[in-house]
Amino acid sequence: MKKLIGAMTAIAILASAGAALADTANGKIKSVDQTTRMIILDNGHSYEAAKTVDISKLKAGESVTLTFSVVNGKNGVSSLKM
């Protein structure tokens, strides 16, 4: 019985940790730097897009939803929707 409870606890911890890693941000784009791949939203928060994320069509003033994770203190974007 103790093994079953321990296994269930471990599964619950791993499941909640995975869900906590990704977050979303909504807003209008204030600026985009194609060289550094930085996206700054109108709330002042900055996000660095992964090389796999196409940012070539992003323009200031457009509404966007970013999916990101905080890695080494930086908001790393893994996907976006316009």
WOLINFEN-V953541 format. One record per pair of residues at least 4 apart in sequence whose ideal C-beta (glycine too) atoms are under 8 Angstrom apart, sorted by the first residue. I is the first residue (numbers start at 1). J is the second residue. If there is no record, write none. Layout:
<<I	J> <I	J>>
This chain:
<<1	5> <2	6> <3	7> <4	8> <5	9> <6	10> <7	11> <8	12> <9	13> <10	14> <11	15> <12	16> <13	17> <14	18> <15	19> <16	20> <17	21> <21	69> <22	67> <22	68> <22	69> <22	78> <23	67> <23	68> <23	69> <23	70> <24	65> <24	66> <24	67> <24	68> <25	41> <25	45> <25	47> <25	65> <25	66> <25	68> <25	75> <26	63> <26	64> <26	65> <26	66> <27	41> <27	42> <27	43> <27	45> <27	63> <27	64> <28	41> <28	42> <28	61> <28	62> <28	63> <28	64> <29	39> <29	40> <29	41> <29	42> <29	58> <29	59> <29	60> <29	61> <29	62> <29	63> <29	64> <30	40> <30	41> <30	42> <30	44> <30	60> <31	38> <31	39> <31	40> <31	60> <32	38> <32	39> <32	40> <32	55> <32	58> <32	59> <32	60> <33	37> <33	38> <34	55> <34	56> <36	48> <37	48> <37	49> <37	50> <37	51> <37	53> <37	55> <38	46> <38	47> <38	48> <38	49> <39	46> <39	47> <39	48> <39	49> <39	55> <39	58> <39	64> <39	66> <39	77> <39	80> <40	44> <40	45> <40	46> <40	47> <41	45> <41	46> <41	47> <41	64> <41	66> <45	75> <46	75> <47	66> <47	68> <47	75> <47	76> <47	77> <48	74> <48	75> <48	76> <48	77> <49	53> <49	55> <49	76> <49	77> <49	80> <50	76> <50	77> <50	78> <52	78> <53	77> <53	78> <53	79> <53	80> <55	80> <57	82> <58	62> <58	64> <58	80> <58	82> <62	82> <63	82> <64	80> <64	81> <64	82> <65	80> <65	81> <66	75> <66	77> <66	79> <66	80> <67	77> <67	78> <67	79> <67	80> <68	75> <68	76> <68	77> <68	78> <69	75> <69	76> <69	78> <70	74> <70	75> <70	76> <71	76>>
